[in-house]
Amino acid sequence: MVELSSHKNELLSSLPSGETKLIAPHLVDVEIADGHILFNPGDIIREAYFPSTAVLSVMNVTRDGQTVEVAAVGNDGMVGLRLFYDDDEAIARVMCQVPGHAFKIEGDTFWHLVRHQPGLRHVIHQHAHAFLFEVFQSAACNKIHGIPQRFARWLLTKQDRSDRTTFPLGEGKIAAMLNVTLPTVRGLIRQLRDRRVIAVRGEDISIVNRPGLEGIACECYERVRLELFKISVKRRSVPT
């Protein structure tokens, strides 16, 4: 049986103790490598993942292969959400953006537990609301706000959902997430480094001045953070 206290996922931590005992035997603690793709659009989703220390990027992929991130999932959520709606076809690419651990559960088992455990159904339902809000906000952000603002928001979100300050973020990964060119990424990194809000060592980027980075980020960061806080409050009122 997986020891849920070894790593923390907020959805699993919100469950009543009785349901925790039921779900724990079905969870596998897995380590996900940087850049690993869990599934692509059109793939059959066979497992759901509850990150604890990893951060997973949900990316829209166009026909010509361009990508842009629409949401990030860390220790506050899960991926494989379509299984909650009895649908197992992926509509996005899910890729590991920050390597670390996640709890994995087989899709059929997850669906069975969701149907029969009201606490699990409640927390996943609340997460679905949060996820929808973030995707909605990202659509506006990608259209309206400048690249430095989006990048600052992106970095802050990664810190919030992994409890880290340093991330392995190569230029190619950043370009794919923001849908910009490599020269744009280099200029962006140089700009934020000159403003002394980040430090760069090889492919590692560290947040060294969080208040300064928050001052650069667009309003979307605070709006999403506030909405997630409100939803987390609702999630704590789990039916028993």
C-alpha positions in Angstrom: 0.0 0.0 0.0 1.3 3.5 -0.9 2.0 5.7 2.1 0.2 9.0 1.1 2.2 11.0 3.6 5.4 10.2 1.7 4.4 12.8 -0.8 1.4 15.1 -0.8 -1.3 15.7 -3.3 -4.0 18.1 -2.1 -6.9 16.2 -3.7 -6.0 12.9 -2.1 -5.2 14.7 1.2 -8.8 16.1 1.2 -10.4 12.7 1.2 -12.2 11.3 4.3 -10.0 8.8 6.1 -12.3 5.9 5.2 -12.0 6.7 1.5 -8.2 7.2 1.8 -8.0 3.6 3.0 -10.0 2.4 0.1 -8.0 4.2 -2.6 -4.5 3.8 -1.2 -4.1 0.1 -2.3 -4.7 1.1 -5.9 -2.2 4.0 -6.0 1.4 3.6 -7.3 4.0 6.2 -6.5 5.9 6.8 -9.8 8.7 9.1 -10.7 8.2 11.0 -13.9 11.2 12.2 -15.9 11.6 15.7 -17.4 10.0 15.9 -20.8 8.2 12.6 -20.5 4.9 12.6 -22.5 2.0 10.8 -20.6 -0.3 11.0 -23.6 -1.0 12.9 -26.8 -4.3 14.0 -28.4 -6.2 10.9 -29.6 -4.5 8.5 -27.2 -6.5 6.3 -24.9 -6.1 7.5 -21.3 -5.3 4.3 -19.3 -4.3 5.9 -16.0 -5.0 9.0 -13.9 -2.1 10.8 -12.2 -2.1 12.9 -9.0 1.2 14.8 -9.0 2.9 15.3 -5.7 6.3 16.9 -6.6 6.1 16.7 -10.4 4.4 19.5 -12.5 2.6 18.3 -15.6 1.9 20.6 -18.5 -1.4 20.3 -20.5 -0.7 21.5 -24.0 -2.9 22.3 -27.0 -1.3 20.8 -30.2 -2.2 22.1 -33.6 -2.2 20.1 -36.8 1.2 21.6 -37.8 2.8 20.6 -34.5 2.7 24.0 -32.7 2.0 23.9 -29.0 0.9 26.2 -26.3 0.3 25.5 -22.6 -3.3 25.9 -21.4 -2.9 24.7 -17.9 -0.3 23.3 -15.4 -1.1 20.6 -12.9 0.9 20.0 -9.8 0.3 18.9 -6.2 -3.1 20.7 -6.4 -4.7 18.5 -9.0 -4.7 15.6 -11.4 -4.5 14.7 -15.0 -6.7 12.2 -16.8 -9.8 14.2 -15.9 -11.8 13.0 -18.9 -12.0 9.6 -17.1 -14.2 11.4 -14.5 -16.7 11.9 -17.3 -16.5 8.3 -18.5 -14.4 9.3 -21.6 -10.9 7.9 -22.1 -9.7 9.8 -25.3 -7.1 12.5 -24.7 -7.7 15.9 -26.3 -4.4 17.4 -25.2 -0.7 16.6 -24.8 0.3 16.1 -21.2 4.0 16.3 -20.6 6.2 16.4 -17.5 7.5 20.0 -17.1 9.1 19.7 -13.7 10.4 16.1 -12.9 9.2 14.5 -9.7 6.7 12.1 -8.2 3.0 11.4 -8.9 0.4 8.8 -7.7 -0.9 6.7 -10.6 -4.1 4.8 -10.6 -5.6 2.6 -13.3 -8.4 4.3 -15.3 -11.0 1.6 -14.8 -10.3 1.5 -11.0 -10.5 5.3 -10.8 -13.9 5.3 -12.6 -15.3 2.6 -10.3 -14.1 4.5 -7.2 -15.5 7.9 -8.4 -18.9 6.3 -8.9 -19.1 4.8 -5.5 -17.1 7.2 -3.2 -18.8 10.5 -2.6 -15.7 12.2 -1.2 -13.6 11.4 -4.2 -16.4 12.5 -6.5 -16.6 15.8 -4.6 -12.9 16.7 -4.8 -12.6 15.7 -8.4 -15.7 17.8 -9.2 -14.2 20.8 -7.5 -10.9 20.3 -9.4 -12.7 20.2 -12.7 -14.1 23.6 -11.9 -10.6 24.9 -11.1 -9.2 23.4 -14.2 -11.9 24.9 -16.4 -11.3 28.3 -14.9 -7.6 28.2 -15.5 -8.0 27.1 -19.2 -10.5 30.0 -19.6 -8.1 32.5 -18.2 -5.2 31.1 -20.2 -7.1 31.7 -23.4 -7.4 35.4 -22.6 -3.8 35.6 -21.3 -2.3 34.1 -24.4 -4.1 36.6 -26.6 -3.9 39.8 -24.5 -0.8 39.8 -22.4 2.8 40.3 -23.3 5.4 37.6 -23.3 7.3 38.8 -20.1 4.0 38.9 -18.2 3.0 35.4 -19.4 6.5 34.0 -18.6 6.4 35.5 -15.1 3.0 34.0 -14.5 4.3 30.7 -15.8 7.2 30.6 -13.5 5.2 31.6 -10.4 2.7 28.9 -11.2 5.4 26.3 -11.4 6.7 27.3 -8.0 3.3 27.2 -6.4 2.6 23.7 -7.7 5.9 22.1 -6.9 7.2 24.0 -3.8 10.5 24.6 -5.6 12.4 27.7 -6.6 14.7 26.2 -9.3 13.5 24.4 -12.4 15.2 22.6 -15.3 13.8 24.8 -18.1 15.7 24.6 -21.4 15.1 27.2 -24.1 13.2 24.8 -26.3 10.8 23.8 -23.5 10.0 27.5 -22.7 9.5 28.2 -26.4 7.0 25.3 -26.7 5.1 26.3 -23.7 4.7 30.0 -24.7 4.6 29.3 -28.4 7.4 31.7 -29.2 10.8 31.5 -31.0 14.1 30.6 -29.4 15.5 34.2 -30.0 12.5 35.5 -28.2 13.1 33.1 -25.3 16.8 34.2 -25.0 15.8 37.9 -24.9 13.1 37.1 -22.4 15.5 35.3 -20.0 18.1 38.1 -20.4 15.5 40.7 -19.6 14.3 39.0 -16.4 17.8 38.2 -15.3 18.8 41.9 -15.8 15.9 42.8 -13.6 17.3 40.4 -11.0 14.1 38.4 -10.5 15.6 35.1 -11.9 19.1 33.6 -12.0 20.2 31.2 -14.7 22.7 28.4 -14.5 22.9 26.2 -17.5 19.3 25.1 -18.2 18.3 25.7 -14.6 16.2 28.8 -13.8 15.8 30.0 -10.2 13.3 32.5 -8.9 15.4 34.8 -6.7 13.0 37.7 -6.2 9.4 36.5 -6.0 7.8 39.9 -5.2 9.6 41.3 -8.2 8.4 38.5 -10.4 4.8 39.0 -9.1 5.1 42.6 -10.1 5.9 41.6 -13.7 3.2 38.9 -14.0 -0.2 39.7 -15.5 -3.4 39.9 -13.6 -4.2 36.3 -14.7 -1.9 34.9 -12.1 -3.6 36.5 -9.2 -7.1 35.8 -10.6 -6.3 32.1 -11.0 -4.7 31.9 -7.6 -7.7 33.5 -5.9 -10.1 31.2 -7.7 -8.1 28.1 -6.7 -8.1 29.3 -3.1 -11.9 29.6 -3.1 -12.3 26.2 -4.7 -9.9 24.6 -2.2 -12.2 26.0 0.6 -15.2 24.3 -1.0 -13.2 21.1 -1.5 -12.6 20.8 2.2 -16.3 20.4 2.9 -16.1 16.8 1.7 -19.2 14.6 2.2 -18.6 11.6 4.5 
